[in-house]
């Protein structure tokens, strides 16, 4: 197996710009996701039919996550096989971003739930094509000794993007279409900057792929990474952590409206934004320390275990004290622990990939652990709220899932 080495920079495309562009690329992708899922989509669903908002939101986000689960590894596999003079990741970065903007416009014009379902499925599918190409850049071009730092930057971009998206979307609660267009346009800006300012390896800089299996064999080996023990355990842990996270985050607006409450003079949408601000501040601070420190100490499993256990514990704070101050405490603690977990866990993923040449495909398979729980979480949350005791039970289920996700790192043998 030939090992890919980061190519030399050409022209004005300096390798020094790669890390900042990974930050911007992730920042603007997750601002799109965060603004849509946390603010614009829930408000639009409520405007269409307030009496069935929880069920309709669960259906839309659940079906959208199914589509995302499929398109991330498919987009990754296609970019792994692509060889063009524009690079192999660039066409998927640009194409995914532009089409995500187009389908976001469809969502903004939707006045019925079925059209929202179609629009969000297609917009999220194209966002995941972009995401697959962006994520593969880390194993493509970042040396192993810097994976923790790169993953920390990606994690900071993710959480900062969620906050940015919520803040931006909160300015467009009376103009939903414009909000979708602004968030989609920012994603296109990120794709253009990445393709212009960084160097995507050209065909003569990549391993010869003539001996690679054909598309039919590729399909047969699509989930082959899960046959590797370390990858499978990391996959399981990530899935459980994401499930616990989205049980709460996906229903944050309704949770504040119908259970916790917000201070006088604060709108629920602004309450969500404030909680995300607190979470992001602690998350960025701890991620910026945790990722590089895991590189230096080379003890990544310990970081993931401790962070996962802390994330589970933070979910119990608003369970025992369903108040606004407790939600602020949860946001601060949960942000810190979850941010470190995601940064270091992502570094572990890049180090246990079974095949470097199939990096985007296998990172896309891992994204099933990100998107798959989002399929289940809305339906599970609706079931918990309706059957198992309302919103407090969400925190219990989320904490149990996070605890299981934390200990799933223990059997991994390929990293310390």
C-alpha beads as a LAMMPS data file, in Angstrom:
LAMMPS data file: protein, C-alpha beads

416 atoms
415 bonds

1 atom types
1 bond types

-500.0 500.0 xlo xhi
-500.0 500.0 ylo yhi
-500.0 500.0 zlo zhi

Masses

1 110.0

Atoms # bond

1 1 1 0.000 0.000 0.000
2 1 1 1.450 3.344 -0.993
3 1 1 1.352 6.075 1.600
4 1 1 0.137 9.494 0.639
5 1 1 2.374 12.349 1.675
6 1 1 1.248 15.973 1.700
7 1 1 2.308 17.474 -1.624
8 1 1 4.501 20.483 -1.899
9 1 1 2.686 23.772 -2.207
10 1 1 2.409 25.247 -5.636
11 1 1 2.197 28.926 -6.459
12 1 1 0.376 30.912 -3.818
13 1 1 -1.209 27.850 -2.222
14 1 1 0.832 27.708 0.962
15 1 1 0.597 24.657 3.238
16 1 1 0.424 27.134 6.114
17 1 1 -3.107 27.988 4.988
18 1 1 -4.375 24.423 5.278
19 1 1 -5.133 24.467 9.012
20 1 1 -6.936 27.847 8.896
21 1 1 -8.951 26.683 5.901
22 1 1 -9.952 23.475 7.699
23 1 1 -11.247 25.736 10.464
24 1 1 -13.207 27.953 8.073
25 1 1 -14.474 25.007 6.033
26 1 1 -15.880 23.271 9.108
27 1 1 -17.083 26.539 10.675
28 1 1 -19.304 27.467 7.748
29 1 1 -20.523 23.909 7.161
30 1 1 -21.759 23.579 10.728
31 1 1 -23.180 27.087 10.735
32 1 1 -25.415 25.794 7.931
33 1 1 -26.378 22.682 9.919
34 1 1 -26.800 24.510 13.227
35 1 1 -28.836 27.415 11.916
36 1 1 -31.188 25.160 9.995
37 1 1 -31.724 22.396 12.567
38 1 1 -31.824 24.545 15.713
39 1 1 -33.701 27.646 14.536
40 1 1 -34.995 27.948 10.977
41 1 1 -36.453 24.471 10.530
42 1 1 -38.229 24.293 13.933
43 1 1 -39.767 27.741 13.409
44 1 1 -40.863 26.877 9.876
45 1 1 -42.363 23.571 11.062
46 1 1 -44.232 25.352 13.849
47 1 1 -45.538 27.966 11.411
48 1 1 -46.922 25.238 9.160
49 1 1 -48.641 23.202 11.908
50 1 1 -48.036 24.134 15.540
51 1 1 -50.180 21.282 16.889
52 1 1 -47.906 18.587 15.392
53 1 1 -44.551 20.394 15.545
54 1 1 -42.667 17.749 17.570
55 1 1 -43.764 14.877 15.335
56 1 1 -43.208 16.776 12.080
57 1 1 -39.760 17.971 13.167
58 1 1 -38.813 14.421 14.107
59 1 1 -39.966 13.083 10.731
60 1 1 -38.091 15.750 8.747
61 1 1 -34.826 15.511 10.659
62 1 1 -35.015 11.724 10.880
63 1 1 -35.541 11.165 7.162
64 1 1 -32.902 13.794 6.394
65 1 1 -30.421 11.935 8.573
66 1 1 -31.120 8.691 6.679
67 1 1 -30.188 10.427 3.438
68 1 1 -27.107 11.984 5.056
69 1 1 -26.010 8.563 6.278
70 1 1 -26.030 7.276 2.712
71 1 1 -24.506 10.244 0.938
72 1 1 -21.496 10.833 3.174
73 1 1 -19.746 7.509 2.468
74 1 1 -20.955 7.531 -1.146
75 1 1 -19.517 11.007 -1.694
76 1 1 -16.327 9.950 0.075
77 1 1 -15.921 6.820 -2.067
78 1 1 -16.458 8.821 -5.250
79 1 1 -13.859 11.417 -4.275
80 1 1 -11.374 8.650 -3.392
81 1 1 -11.628 7.405 -6.977
82 1 1 -11.639 10.831 -8.641
83 1 1 -8.541 11.940 -10.546
84 1 1 -8.839 15.360 -12.220
85 1 1 -6.508 18.265 -12.861
86 1 1 -8.633 20.196 -10.335
87 1 1 -7.878 17.601 -7.648
88 1 1 -9.991 14.811 -6.221
89 1 1 -11.632 16.587 -3.281
90 1 1 -12.232 20.012 -4.868
91 1 1 -15.063 18.986 -7.244
92 1 1 -17.033 17.569 -4.326
93 1 1 -16.375 20.557 -2.095
94 1 1 -17.637 22.992 -4.726
95 1 1 -20.425 20.845 -6.124
96 1 1 -21.761 19.885 -2.714
97 1 1 -21.789 23.487 -1.468
98 1 1 -23.495 24.947 -4.541
99 1 1 -26.201 22.293 -4.597
100 1 1 -26.756 22.629 -0.841
101 1 1 -27.456 26.325 -1.409
102 1 1 -29.908 25.516 -4.208
103 1 1 -31.849 23.029 -2.100
104 1 1 -31.822 25.387 0.888
105 1 1 -33.685 27.841 -1.347
106 1 1 -36.274 25.119 -1.996
107 1 1 -36.703 24.697 1.754
108 1 1 -37.191 28.408 2.275
109 1 1 -40.009 28.459 -0.269
110 1 1 -41.765 25.387 1.185
111 1 1 -45.237 25.852 2.690
112 1 1 -45.991 22.181 3.373
113 1 1 -44.171 19.478 5.325
114 1 1 -43.588 17.073 2.377
115 1 1 -41.677 19.740 0.425
116 1 1 -39.634 20.521 3.528
117 1 1 -38.756 16.832 3.786
118 1 1 -37.560 16.739 0.167
119 1 1 -35.652 20.012 0.439
120 1 1 -33.877 19.099 3.660
121 1 1 -33.007 15.616 2.436
122 1 1 -31.371 17.003 -0.694
123 1 1 -29.687 19.942 1.074
124 1 1 -28.278 17.669 3.762
125 1 1 -27.184 15.105 1.168
126 1 1 -25.125 17.740 -0.635
127 1 1 -23.781 19.089 2.642
128 1 1 -22.560 15.588 3.411
129 1 1 -20.867 15.271 0.029
130 1 1 -18.988 18.468 0.929
131 1 1 -18.305 17.167 4.437
132 1 1 -16.900 13.843 3.206
133 1 1 -14.381 15.617 0.988
134 1 1 -13.437 18.100 3.705
135 1 1 -12.946 15.452 6.401
136 1 1 -10.726 13.339 4.138
137 1 1 -8.246 16.214 3.894
138 1 1 -6.954 15.400 7.405
139 1 1 -5.700 11.863 6.629
140 1 1 -4.768 13.037 3.096
141 1 1 -2.511 15.926 3.979
142 1 1 -1.884 16.151 7.747
143 1 1 1.051 14.187 9.282
144 1 1 0.091 11.679 11.989
145 1 1 1.975 13.648 14.655
146 1 1 -0.374 16.629 14.090
147 1 1 -3.689 14.795 13.858
148 1 1 -4.767 15.827 17.362
149 1 1 -4.171 19.490 16.535
150 1 1 -5.960 19.185 13.198
151 1 1 -8.891 17.400 14.804
152 1 1 -9.047 20.084 17.500
153 1 1 -9.244 22.744 14.794
154 1 1 -12.019 20.804 13.065
155 1 1 -13.842 20.472 16.383
156 1 1 -13.501 24.175 17.137
157 1 1 -14.872 24.920 13.676
158 1 1 -17.782 22.562 14.260
159 1 1 -18.838 24.040 17.577
160 1 1 -18.110 27.599 16.566
161 1 1 -20.129 26.973 13.421
162 1 1 -23.125 25.669 15.357
163 1 1 -23.084 28.847 17.436
164 1 1 -22.551 31.101 14.429
165 1 1 -25.401 29.415 12.585
166 1 1 -27.781 29.765 15.527
167 1 1 -26.893 33.434 16.011
168 1 1 -27.257 34.187 12.303
169 1 1 -30.477 32.198 11.942
170 1 1 -31.914 33.997 14.959
171 1 1 -31.743 37.233 12.943
172 1 1 -33.993 35.737 10.251
173 1 1 -36.898 34.336 12.267
174 1 1 -39.243 36.627 10.329
175 1 1 -37.602 35.911 6.952
176 1 1 -36.940 32.183 6.798
177 1 1 -36.042 32.074 3.092
178 1 1 -33.384 34.765 3.459
179 1 1 -31.930 32.890 6.420
180 1 1 -31.559 29.720 4.356
181 1 1 -29.930 31.658 1.518
182 1 1 -27.414 33.384 3.793
183 1 1 -26.327 30.135 5.456
184 1 1 -26.091 28.329 2.106
185 1 1 -24.115 31.160 0.514
186 1 1 -21.568 31.063 3.360
187 1 1 -21.005 27.370 2.653
188 1 1 -20.245 28.195 -0.985
189 1 1 -17.759 30.848 0.172
190 1 1 -15.993 28.219 2.302
191 1 1 -15.737 25.818 -0.645
192 1 1 -14.329 28.496 -2.944
193 1 1 -11.713 29.560 -0.385
194 1 1 -10.628 25.976 0.242
195 1 1 -10.206 25.182 -3.442
196 1 1 -8.412 28.445 -4.265
197 1 1 -6.094 28.744 -1.271
198 1 1 -5.050 25.124 -0.625
199 1 1 -3.486 22.489 -2.846
200 1 1 -5.529 19.403 -3.703
201 1 1 -3.170 16.695 -5.091
202 1 1 -3.351 16.262 -8.875
203 1 1 -3.361 12.869 -10.632
204 1 1 0.437 12.665 -10.961
205 1 1 0.798 13.269 -7.198
206 1 1 -1.498 10.400 -6.199
207 1 1 -0.909 6.642 -6.052
208 1 1 -1.656 4.754 -9.259
209 1 1 -5.241 3.501 -8.930
210 1 1 -5.327 1.262 -11.998
211 1 1 -5.089 -1.805 -9.763
212 1 1 -7.950 -0.662 -7.575
213 1 1 -11.122 -2.769 -7.612
214 1 1 -13.960 -1.723 -9.877
215 1 1 -17.193 -0.061 -8.702
216 1 1 -18.936 -3.403 -8.132
217 1 1 -16.123 -4.602 -5.868
218 1 1 -16.095 -1.217 -4.158
219 1 1 -19.774 -1.651 -3.329
220 1 1 -19.135 -5.121 -1.915
221 1 1 -16.378 -3.757 0.350
222 1 1 -18.217 -0.560 1.235
223 1 1 -18.471 -1.316 4.967
224 1 1 -15.276 -3.371 5.116
225 1 1 -13.736 -0.966 7.638
226 1 1 -16.178 -2.256 10.239
227 1 1 -14.480 -5.654 10.068
228 1 1 -11.475 -4.065 11.827
229 1 1 -11.873 -4.224 15.606
230 1 1 -10.422 -0.817 16.476
231 1 1 -12.456 0.982 13.833
232 1 1 -15.616 -0.844 14.941
233 1 1 -15.186 0.136 18.605
234 1 1 -14.513 3.770 17.722
235 1 1 -17.579 3.683 15.459
236 1 1 -19.774 2.350 18.276
237 1 1 -18.502 4.855 20.829
238 1 1 -19.040 7.771 18.459
239 1 1 -22.577 6.605 17.634
240 1 1 -23.579 6.434 21.291
241 1 1 -22.091 9.837 22.121
242 1 1 -23.812 11.506 19.173
243 1 1 -27.112 9.841 20.072
244 1 1 -26.946 11.238 23.591
245 1 1 -25.971 14.680 22.318
246 1 1 -28.747 14.994 19.756
247 1 1 -31.453 13.791 22.108
248 1 1 -30.986 17.151 23.824
249 1 1 -29.645 19.497 21.137
250 1 1 -32.268 18.528 18.549
251 1 1 -35.094 19.534 20.898
252 1 1 -33.405 22.448 22.652
253 1 1 -35.838 25.091 21.373
254 1 1 -38.909 23.123 22.437
255 1 1 -37.224 22.117 25.714
256 1 1 -36.727 25.762 26.647
257 1 1 -40.234 26.700 25.568
258 1 1 -42.116 23.857 27.224
259 1 1 -40.002 22.637 30.173
260 1 1 -37.082 24.743 31.400
261 1 1 -38.185 28.260 30.583
262 1 1 -36.060 31.330 29.903
263 1 1 -35.497 34.576 31.835
264 1 1 -38.013 37.386 31.378
265 1 1 -37.375 39.384 28.231
266 1 1 -35.439 36.578 26.522
267 1 1 -36.933 34.796 23.519
268 1 1 -36.482 31.004 23.377
269 1 1 -34.455 31.283 20.142
270 1 1 -32.117 33.742 21.867
271 1 1 -31.960 31.382 24.831
272 1 1 -30.729 28.616 22.532
273 1 1 -28.128 30.992 21.115
274 1 1 -26.949 31.986 24.600
275 1 1 -26.603 28.367 25.694
276 1 1 -24.660 27.602 22.531
277 1 1 -22.409 30.600 23.206
278 1 1 -21.573 29.337 26.690
279 1 1 -21.046 25.819 25.351
280 1 1 -18.859 27.024 22.514
281 1 1 -16.628 29.171 24.728
282 1 1 -15.818 26.270 27.042
283 1 1 -15.659 23.819 24.168
284 1 1 -13.209 25.884 22.137
285 1 1 -11.012 26.564 25.160
286 1 1 -10.843 22.906 26.226
287 1 1 -10.590 21.542 22.688
288 1 1 -7.715 23.892 21.877
289 1 1 -5.835 22.472 24.874
290 1 1 -7.004 18.848 24.716
291 1 1 -6.234 18.100 21.067
292 1 1 -2.602 19.286 21.022
293 1 1 -2.013 17.877 24.524
294 1 1 -3.154 14.439 23.327
295 1 1 -0.546 14.764 20.539
296 1 1 2.185 15.609 23.042
297 1 1 1.328 12.944 25.632
298 1 1 0.267 10.323 23.090
299 1 1 -2.470 9.149 25.495
300 1 1 -5.558 9.657 23.407
301 1 1 -7.731 6.909 24.926
302 1 1 -7.480 8.482 28.380
303 1 1 -8.653 11.828 27.023
304 1 1 -11.624 10.225 25.275
305 1 1 -12.650 8.169 28.317
306 1 1 -12.489 11.038 30.809
307 1 1 -14.225 13.462 28.424
308 1 1 -16.988 10.967 27.665
309 1 1 -17.636 10.292 31.353
310 1 1 -17.716 14.028 32.044
311 1 1 -20.157 14.590 29.206
312 1 1 -22.477 11.943 30.652
313 1 1 -22.304 13.519 34.116
314 1 1 -23.083 17.002 32.779
315 1 1 -26.410 15.744 31.408
316 1 1 -27.598 15.041 34.942
317 1 1 -27.354 18.688 36.041
318 1 1 -30.607 19.897 34.405
319 1 1 -32.277 16.602 35.308
320 1 1 -31.956 17.316 39.037
321 1 1 -32.416 21.070 38.637
322 1 1 -34.633 21.967 35.642
323 1 1 -33.848 25.683 35.789
324 1 1 -32.199 28.227 33.535
325 1 1 -29.027 28.467 35.718
326 1 1 -28.713 24.675 35.596
327 1 1 -28.980 24.779 31.808
328 1 1 -26.159 27.306 31.743
329 1 1 -24.063 24.990 33.916
330 1 1 -24.898 22.059 31.646
331 1 1 -23.917 24.090 28.589
332 1 1 -20.555 25.016 30.120
333 1 1 -19.650 21.538 31.396
334 1 1 -21.113 19.628 28.464
335 1 1 -19.372 21.891 25.982
336 1 1 -15.995 21.382 27.631
337 1 1 -16.206 17.589 27.850
338 1 1 -17.941 16.956 24.530
339 1 1 -15.491 19.185 22.678
340 1 1 -12.459 17.337 24.005
341 1 1 -14.117 14.001 23.253
342 1 1 -14.864 14.855 19.630
343 1 1 -11.449 16.391 18.941
344 1 1 -9.402 13.508 20.331
345 1 1 -11.788 10.811 19.108
346 1 1 -11.517 12.205 15.579
347 1 1 -7.732 12.013 15.822
348 1 1 -8.071 8.376 16.890
349 1 1 -10.271 7.655 13.873
350 1 1 -7.624 8.923 11.451
351 1 1 -5.040 6.702 13.149
352 1 1 -7.083 3.469 12.964
353 1 1 -8.231 3.804 9.341
354 1 1 -7.754 0.410 7.652
355 1 1 -6.670 1.957 4.297
356 1 1 -5.201 5.387 3.565
357 1 1 -6.206 5.195 -0.090
358 1 1 -9.848 4.724 0.961
359 1 1 -9.708 7.435 3.609
360 1 1 -12.722 9.435 2.421
361 1 1 -14.854 6.312 2.026
362 1 1 -13.986 5.011 5.485
363 1 1 -14.342 8.441 7.097
364 1 1 -17.718 8.535 5.375
365 1 1 -18.556 5.156 6.885
366 1 1 -17.626 6.600 10.268
367 1 1 -20.021 9.443 9.538
368 1 1 -22.800 6.854 9.747
369 1 1 -21.988 6.980 13.455
370 1 1 -22.616 10.740 13.299
371 1 1 -25.691 10.744 11.072
372 1 1 -27.213 7.392 12.026
373 1 1 -27.998 8.378 15.631
374 1 1 -29.590 11.544 14.270
375 1 1 -32.030 9.285 12.448
376 1 1 -32.951 7.541 15.675
377 1 1 -32.727 10.466 18.099
378 1 1 -35.787 12.479 16.922
379 1 1 -38.040 9.433 17.008
380 1 1 -36.540 8.243 20.283
381 1 1 -36.949 11.713 21.785
382 1 1 -40.598 11.901 20.718
383 1 1 -41.174 8.445 22.261
384 1 1 -39.430 9.401 25.505
385 1 1 -41.339 12.672 25.796
386 1 1 -44.695 11.043 25.071
387 1 1 -44.328 7.729 26.910
388 1 1 -41.468 7.705 29.405
389 1 1 -42.105 10.815 31.451
390 1 1 -41.587 13.923 29.367
391 1 1 -38.491 16.043 28.940
392 1 1 -36.686 14.942 32.157
393 1 1 -36.391 11.411 30.765
394 1 1 -34.451 12.764 27.792
395 1 1 -31.573 13.664 30.094
396 1 1 -31.535 10.186 31.666
397 1 1 -31.457 8.377 28.314
398 1 1 -28.849 10.786 26.960
399 1 1 -26.602 10.282 30.007
400 1 1 -26.782 6.483 29.751
401 1 1 -25.922 6.591 26.041
402 1 1 -22.975 8.920 26.666
403 1 1 -21.666 6.695 29.451
404 1 1 -21.737 3.673 27.147
405 1 1 -20.038 5.693 24.407
406 1 1 -17.224 6.682 26.769
407 1 1 -16.332 3.133 27.831
408 1 1 -16.437 1.856 24.245
409 1 1 -12.951 3.320 23.745
410 1 1 -11.383 0.854 26.209
411 1 1 -11.080 -2.153 23.811
412 1 1 -9.258 -0.099 21.148
413 1 1 -5.683 -1.430 20.878
414 1 1 -4.105 0.505 18.019
415 1 1 -3.635 3.745 19.973
416 1 1 -2.679 4.523 23.561

Bonds

1 1 1 2
2 1 2 3
3 1 3 4
4 1 4 5
5 1 5 6
6 1 6 7
7 1 7 8
8 1 8 9
9 1 9 10
10 1 10 11
11 1 11 12
12 1 12 13
13 1 13 14
14 1 14 15
15 1 15 16
16 1 16 17
17 1 17 18
18 1 18 19
19 1 19 20
20 1 20 21
21 1 21 22
22 1 22 23
23 1 23 24
24 1 24 25
25 1 25 26
26 1 26 27
27 1 27 28
28 1 28 29
29 1 29 30
30 1 30 31
31 1 31 32
32 1 32 33
33 1 33 34
34 1 34 35
35 1 35 36
36 1 36 37
37 1 37 38
38 1 38 39
39 1 39 40
40 1 40 41
41 1 41 42
42 1 42 43
43 1 43 44
44 1 44 45
45 1 45 46
46 1 46 47
47 1 47 48
48 1 48 49
49 1 49 50
50 1 50 51
51 1 51 52
52 1 52 53
53 1 53 54
54 1 54 55
55 1 55 56
56 1 56 57
57 1 57 58
58 1 58 59
59 1 59 60
60 1 60 61
61 1 61 62
62 1 62 63
63 1 63 64
64 1 64 65
65 1 65 66
66 1 66 67
67 1 67 68
68 1 68 69
69 1 69 70
70 1 70 71
71 1 71 72
72 1 72 73
73 1 73 74
74 1 74 75
75 1 75 76
76 1 76 77
77 1 77 78
78 1 78 79
79 1 79 80
80 1 80 81
81 1 81 82
82 1 82 83
83 1 83 84
84 1 84 85
85 1 85 86
86 1 86 87
87 1 87 88
88 1 88 89
89 1 89 90
90 1 90 91
91 1 91 92
92 1 92 93
93 1 93 94
94 1 94 95
95 1 95 96
96 1 96 97
97 1 97 98
98 1 98 99
99 1 99 100
100 1 100 101
101 1 101 102
102 1 102 103
103 1 103 104
104 1 104 105
105 1 105 106
106 1 106 107
107 1 107 108
108 1 108 109
109 1 109 110
110 1 110 111
111 1 111 112
112 1 112 113
113 1 113 114
114 1 114 115
115 1 115 116
116 1 116 117
117 1 117 118
118 1 118 119
119 1 119 120
120 1 120 121
121 1 121 122
122 1 122 123
123 1 123 124
124 1 124 125
125 1 125 126
126 1 126 127
127 1 127 128
128 1 128 129
129 1 129 130
130 1 130 131
131 1 131 132
132 1 132 133
133 1 133 134
134 1 134 135
135 1 135 136
136 1 136 137
137 1 137 138
138 1 138 139
139 1 139 140
140 1 140 141
141 1 141 142
142 1 142 143
143 1 143 144
144 1 144 145
145 1 145 146
146 1 146 147
147 1 147 148
148 1 148 149
149 1 149 150
150 1 150 151
151 1 151 152
152 1 152 153
153 1 153 154
154 1 154 155
155 1 155 156
156 1 156 157
157 1 157 158
158 1 158 159
159 1 159 160
160 1 160 161
161 1 161 162
162 1 162 163
163 1 163 164
164 1 164 165
165 1 165 166
166 1 166 167
167 1 167 168
168 1 168 169
169 1 169 170
170 1 170 171
171 1 171 172
172 1 172 173
173 1 173 174
174 1 174 175
175 1 175 176
176 1 176 177
177 1 177 178
178 1 178 179
179 1 179 180
180 1 180 181
181 1 181 182
182 1 182 183
183 1 183 184
184 1 184 185
185 1 185 186
186 1 186 187
187 1 187 188
188 1 188 189
189 1 189 190
190 1 190 191
191 1 191 192
192 1 192 193
193 1 193 194
194 1 194 195
195 1 195 196
196 1 196 197
197 1 197 198
198 1 198 199
199 1 199 200
200 1 200 201
201 1 201 202
202 1 202 203
203 1 203 204
204 1 204 205
205 1 205 206
206 1 206 207
207 1 207 208
208 1 208 209
209 1 209 210
210 1 210 211
211 1 211 212
212 1 212 213
213 1 213 214
214 1 214 215
215 1 215 216
216 1 216 217
217 1 217 218
218 1 218 219
219 1 219 220
220 1 220 221
221 1 221 222
222 1 222 223
223 1 223 224
224 1 224 225
225 1 225 226
226 1 226 227
227 1 227 228
228 1 228 229
229 1 229 230
230 1 230 231
231 1 231 232
232 1 232 233
233 1 233 234
234 1 234 235
235 1 235 236
236 1 236 237
237 1 237 238
238 1 238 239
239 1 239 240
240 1 240 241
241 1 241 242
242 1 242 243
243 1 243 244
244 1 244 245
245 1 245 246
246 1 246 247
247 1 247 248
248 1 248 249
249 1 249 250
250 1 250 251
251 1 251 252
252 1 252 253
253 1 253 254
254 1 254 255
255 1 255 256
256 1 256 257
257 1 257 258
258 1 258 259
259 1 259 260
260 1 260 261
261 1 261 262
262 1 262 263
263 1 263 264
264 1 264 265
265 1 265 266
266 1 266 267
267 1 267 268
268 1 268 269
269 1 269 270
270 1 270 271
271 1 271 272
272 1 272 273
273 1 273 274
274 1 274 275
275 1 275 276
276 1 276 277
277 1 277 278
278 1 278 279
279 1 279 280
280 1 280 281
281 1 281 282
282 1 282 283
283 1 283 284
284 1 284 285
285 1 285 286
286 1 286 287
287 1 287 288
288 1 288 289
289 1 289 290
290 1 290 291
291 1 291 292
292 1 292 293
293 1 293 294
294 1 294 295
295 1 295 296
296 1 296 297
297 1 297 298
298 1 298 299
299 1 299 300
300 1 300 301
301 1 301 302
302 1 302 303
303 1 303 304
304 1 304 305
305 1 305 306
306 1 306 307
307 1 307 308
308 1 308 309
309 1 309 310
310 1 310 311
311 1 311 312
312 1 312 313
313 1 313 314
314 1 314 315
315 1 315 316
316 1 316 317
317 1 317 318
318 1 318 319
319 1 319 320
320 1 320 321
321 1 321 322
322 1 322 323
323 1 323 324
324 1 324 325
325 1 325 326
326 1 326 327
327 1 327 328
328 1 328 329
329 1 329 330
330 1 330 331
331 1 331 332
332 1 332 333
333 1 333 334
334 1 334 335
335 1 335 336
336 1 336 337
337 1 337 338
338 1 338 339
339 1 339 340
340 1 340 341
341 1 341 342
342 1 342 343
343 1 343 344
344 1 344 345
345 1 345 346
346 1 346 347
347 1 347 348
348 1 348 349
349 1 349 350
350 1 350 351
351 1 351 352
352 1 352 353
353 1 353 354
354 1 354 355
355 1 355 356
356 1 356 357
357 1 357 358
358 1 358 359
359 1 359 360
360 1 360 361
361 1 361 362
362 1 362 363
363 1 363 364
364 1 364 365
365 1 365 366
366 1 366 367
367 1 367 368
368 1 368 369
369 1 369 370
370 1 370 371
371 1 371 372
372 1 372 373
373 1 373 374
374 1 374 375
375 1 375 376
376 1 376 377
377 1 377 378
378 1 378 379
379 1 379 380
380 1 380 381
381 1 381 382
382 1 382 383
383 1 383 384
384 1 384 385
385 1 385 386
386 1 386 387
387 1 387 388
388 1 388 389
389 1 389 390
390 1 390 391
391 1 391 392
392 1 392 393
393 1 393 394
394 1 394 395
395 1 395 396
396 1 396 397
397 1 397 398
398 1 398 399
399 1 399 400
400 1 400 401
401 1 401 402
402 1 402 403
403 1 403 404
404 1 404 405
405 1 405 406
406 1 406 407
407 1 407 408
408 1 408 409
409 1 409 410
410 1 410 411
411 1 411 412
412 1 412 413
413 1 413 414
414 1 414 415
415 1 415 416
